[in-house]
Amino acid sequence: MQGSFDIFTLIFLALAVFVAWKLRSVLGQKTGHEQPPADVFSKKAPVPPAQSEGNVIRLPGAAANDAGPDQPYRWTGIAPAGSAVAAGLDAIAREERSFDARVFVEGSKAAYEMVVMSFARGDRKSLKGLLSKEVFEDFDQAITDREKRSEVAETTFVSMDKAEMIAAEVKGKSGLITMRFSPKLISAVRDSSGAVVDGSADAVVDVTETWTFSRQLGARDPNWLLVATEAGA
């Protein structure tokens, strides 16, 4: 019996080692060179392959940015035809053909929530990757002041009721896009004793803020950084 037990034990051990090896070969292993998670402004869907139309090769993403006579208006739902915003988006798309305004709008909404929640937590590391140097310094100082007062911020993101693009332009080599956000938030600040000294821990508040994002067009880094904020605009 003892010999039989030892044989089965060895068989199961061998199977376990084989399964672990197969999983390692299929799933891969960390090498220290993995790509970081995609930023919020990146396209979530795979880019379709290039399509041939006779002698014309249409590059991936080009259809959305080539508004010829047979193409539908490309900024529908984003900016009215003939508006200053549409002209600014045209200028951005000329500099960067892969630009997708709808992806940008969705990414900006995600960025808004990430910035608001990271600021409430005092998460400087997350904020640094989303803000320009100047805006980060302002946020960092506000967090430092809050810490000196031994205060704790509590924020709950309820919903994003509206996100509207209100300005777009190319300035130098950079694209600038301004969004007006209308979210619902629950926000409160507590002192060291736990008492609420600002806001409310229960009330849902309608907020309006205008944020401007910027990015160097044509750069390999796809991230748009927050460069300006204005409350109640």
C-alpha positions as semicolon CSV with decimal commas, in nm:
position;residue;x (nm);y (nm);z (nm)
1;M;0,000;0,000;0,000
2;Q;0,280;0,235;0,087
3;G;0,443;0,173;-0,251
4;S;0,112;0,227;-0,430
5;F;0,055;0,555;-0,246
6;D;0,404;0,676;-0,340
7;I;0,347;0,597;-0,710
8;F;0,015;0,787;-0,726
9;T;0,169;1,077;-0,535
10;L;0,449;1,100;-0,790
11;I;0,199;1,082;-1,078
12;F;-0,009;1,369;-0,937
13;L;0,302;1,576;-0,869
14;A;0,417;1,522;-1,228
15;L;0,074;1,625;-1,359
16;A;0,077;1,938;-1,142
17;V;0,419;2,038;-1,273
18;F;0,306;1,978;-1,634
19;V;-0,012;2,186;-1,592
20;A;0,183;2,470;-1,429
21;W;0,433;2,464;-1,716
22;K;0,155;2,476;-1,978
23;L;-0,015;2,767;-1,803
24;R;0,312;2,955;-1,789
25;S;0,373;2,899;-2,161
26;V;0,020;3,008;-2,257
27;L;-0,022;3,305;-2,024
28;G;0,336;3,423;-2,040
29;Q;0,537;3,574;-1,759
30;K;0,631;3,919;-1,642
31;T;0,957;4,039;-1,785
32;G;0,969;4,397;-1,656
33;H;0,893;4,529;-2,006
34;E;0,511;4,505;-2,004
35;Q;0,319;4,797;-2,151
36;P;0,135;5,016;-1,898
37;P;-0,246;5,015;-1,903
38;A;-0,398;5,212;-2,191
39;D;-0,483;5,569;-2,109
40;V;-0,843;5,687;-2,097
41;F;-0,825;5,864;-2,435
42;S;-0,714;5,555;-2,629
43;K;-0,947;5,374;-2,866
44;K;-1,104;5,072;-2,702
45;A;-1,192;4,884;-3,022
46;P;-0,928;4,727;-3,253
47;V;-0,838;4,934;-3,558
48;P;-0,981;4,775;-3,876
49;P;-0,736;4,672;-4,149
50;A;-0,666;4,899;-4,442
51;Q;-0,923;4,872;-4,721
52;S;-0,850;4,897;-5,090
53;E;-1,078;5,089;-5,326
54;G;-0,935;5,034;-5,671
55;N;-0,596;5,204;-5,668
56;V;-0,672;5,398;-5,350
57;I;-0,564;5,252;-5,016
58;R;-0,780;5,392;-4,736
59;L;-0,580;5,391;-4,414
60;P;-0,731;5,274;-4,084
61;G;-0,928;5,557;-3,928
62;A;-0,914;5,774;-4,239
63;A;-1,282;5,733;-4,322
64;A;-1,385;5,914;-4,006
65;N;-1,169;6,212;-4,093
66;D;-1,220;6,238;-4,470
67;A;-1,547;6,429;-4,501
68;G;-1,577;6,433;-4,878
69;P;-1,898;6,502;-5,070
70;D;-2,012;6,139;-5,025
71;Q;-1,918;6,123;-4,657
72;P;-2,158;6,209;-4,373
73;Y;-2,076;6,507;-4,154
74;R;-1,801;6,377;-3,928
75;W;-1,872;6,574;-3,611
76;T;-2,241;6,486;-3,580
77;G;-2,340;6,482;-3,214
78;I;-2,017;6,658;-3,117
79;A;-2,024;7,003;-3,281
80;P;-2,270;7,180;-3,515
81;A;-2,163;7,212;-3,878
82;G;-2,000;7,549;-3,945
83;S;-1,934;7,617;-3,575
84;A;-1,603;7,732;-3,427
85;V;-1,577;7,398;-3,245
86;A;-1,615;7,208;-3,574
87;A;-1,346;7,424;-3,734
88;G;-1,115;7,352;-3,441
89;L;-1,179;6,978;-3,469
90;D;-1,106;6,997;-3,843
91;A;-0,773;7,163;-3,762
92;I;-0,686;6,893;-3,506
93;A;-0,783;6,615;-3,750
94;R;-0,562;6,767;-4,022
95;E;-0,264;6,747;-3,788
96;E;-0,352;6,402;-3,658
97;R;-0,561;6,182;-3,885
98;S;-0,622;5,919;-3,616
99;F;-0,804;6,172;-3,394
100;D;-1,151;6,051;-3,295
101;A;-1,371;6,314;-3,129
102;R;-1,613;6,059;-2,985
103;V;-1,333;5,861;-2,825
104;F;-1,201;6,189;-2,685
105;V;-1,536;6,282;-2,528
106;E;-1,570;5,942;-2,361
107;G;-1,209;5,960;-2,245
108;S;-1,258;6,309;-2,103
109;K;-1,554;6,189;-1,896
110;A;-1,346;5,904;-1,757
111;A;-1,061;6,147;-1,687
112;Y;-1,297;6,380;-1,501
113;E;-1,408;6,104;-1,265
114;M;-1,050;5,981;-1,214
115;V;-0,921;6,330;-1,132
116;V;-1,206;6,413;-0,892
117;M;-1,175;6,083;-0,706
118;S;-0,792;6,090;-0,698
119;F;-0,797;6,444;-0,559
120;A;-1,039;6,341;-0,285
121;R;-0,813;6,050;-0,189
122;G;-0,500;6,264;-0,207
123;D;-0,362;6,026;-0,470
124;R;-0,083;6,240;-0,612
125;K;0,062;5,956;-0,820
126;S;-0,257;5,912;-1,024
127;L;-0,304;6,288;-1,061
128;K;0,047;6,338;-1,195
129;G;-0,030;6,131;-1,505
130;L;-0,349;6,325;-1,581
131;L;-0,255;6,687;-1,514
132;S;-0,013;6,938;-1,664
133;K;0,276;7,044;-1,441
134;E;0,108;7,372;-1,342
135;V;-0,231;7,218;-1,263
136;F;-0,067;6,935;-1,069
137;E;0,119;7,186;-0,853
138;D;-0,212;7,357;-0,767
139;F;-0,380;7,026;-0,681
140;D;-0,077;6,913;-0,482
141;Q;-0,081;7,234;-0,277
142;A;-0,454;7,195;-0,206
143;I;-0,397;6,838;-0,086
144;T;-0,105;6,952;0,131
145;D;-0,316;7,228;0,287
146;R;-0,593;6,978;0,360
147;E;-0,345;6,740;0,521
148;K;-0,205;7,017;0,742
149;R;-0,557;7,084;0,871
150;S;-0,599;6,709;0,936
151;E;-0,904;6,709;0,711
152;V;-1,033;6,419;0,503
153;A;-1,228;6,460;0,179
154;E;-1,511;6,223;0,092
155;T;-1,644;6,223;-0,264
156;T;-1,892;5,994;-0,435
157;F;-1,929;6,020;-0,812
158;V;-2,301;5,967;-0,881
159;S;-2,336;6,030;-1,254
160;M;-2,222;6,237;-1,549
161;D;-2,540;6,403;-1,675
162;K;-2,379;6,594;-1,960
163;A;-2,040;6,638;-2,124
164;E;-2,031;6,905;-2,393
165;M;-1,738;7,011;-2,611
166;I;-1,741;7,391;-2,615
167;A;-1,406;7,482;-2,774
168;A;-1,137;7,323;-2,989
169;E;-0,828;7,467;-3,155
170;V;-0,471;7,408;-3,259
171;K;-0,217;7,633;-3,094
172;G;0,138;7,585;-3,217
173;K;0,191;7,209;-3,216
174;S;-0,072;7,140;-2,953
175;G;-0,440;7,059;-2,971
176;L;-0,664;7,224;-2,711
177;I;-1,015;7,099;-2,634
178;T;-1,246;7,245;-2,371
179;M;-1,526;7,039;-2,218
180;R;-1,815;7,152;-2,000
181;F;-1,905;6,878;-1,752
182;S;-2,231;6,855;-1,558
183;P;-2,196;6,569;-1,306
184;K;-2,379;6,481;-0,986
185;L;-2,155;6,442;-0,681
186;I;-2,179;6,380;-0,309
187;S;-1,892;6,568;-0,148
188;A;-1,793;6,644;0,209
189;V;-1,484;6,737;0,408
190;R;-1,441;6,613;0,766
191;D;-1,210;6,746;1,036
192;S;-0,996;6,532;1,265
193;S;-1,295;6,461;1,488
194;G;-1,503;6,334;1,197
195;A;-1,737;6,633;1,187
196;V;-1,838;6,763;0,843
197;V;-1,685;7,109;0,797
198;D;-1,766;7,156;0,427
199;G;-2,023;7,010;0,190
200;S;-2,263;6,732;0,284
201;A;-2,218;6,360;0,337
202;D;-2,570;6,289;0,209
203;A;-2,682;6,553;-0,041
204;V;-2,641;6,493;-0,414
205;V;-2,517;6,816;-0,573
206;D;-2,535;6,925;-0,939
207;V;-2,195;7,057;-1,046
208;T;-2,086;7,247;-1,356
209;E;-1,717;7,271;-1,443
210;T;-1,520;7,364;-1,754
211;W;-1,197;7,175;-1,813
212;T;-0,943;7,226;-2,091
213;F;-0,723;6,940;-2,215
214;S;-0,410;6,968;-2,425
215;R;-0,185;6,733;-2,616
216;Q;0,108;6,769;-2,855
217;L;-0,036;6,650;-3,185
218;G;0,156;6,377;-3,362
219;A;0,339;6,275;-3,044
220;R;0,364;5,906;-2,959
221;D;0,211;5,965;-2,616
222;P;-0,169;5,957;-2,673
223;N;-0,250;6,116;-2,338
224;W;-0,436;6,448;-2,317
225;L;-0,348;6,643;-2,001
226;L;-0,574;6,869;-1,803
227;V;-0,430;7,222;-1,836
228;A;-0,707;7,445;-1,694
229;T;-1,019;7,420;-1,479
230;E;-1,300;7,662;-1,409
231;A;-1,594;7,604;-1,175
232;G;-1,946;7,710;-1,258
233;A;-1,865;7,814;-1,617
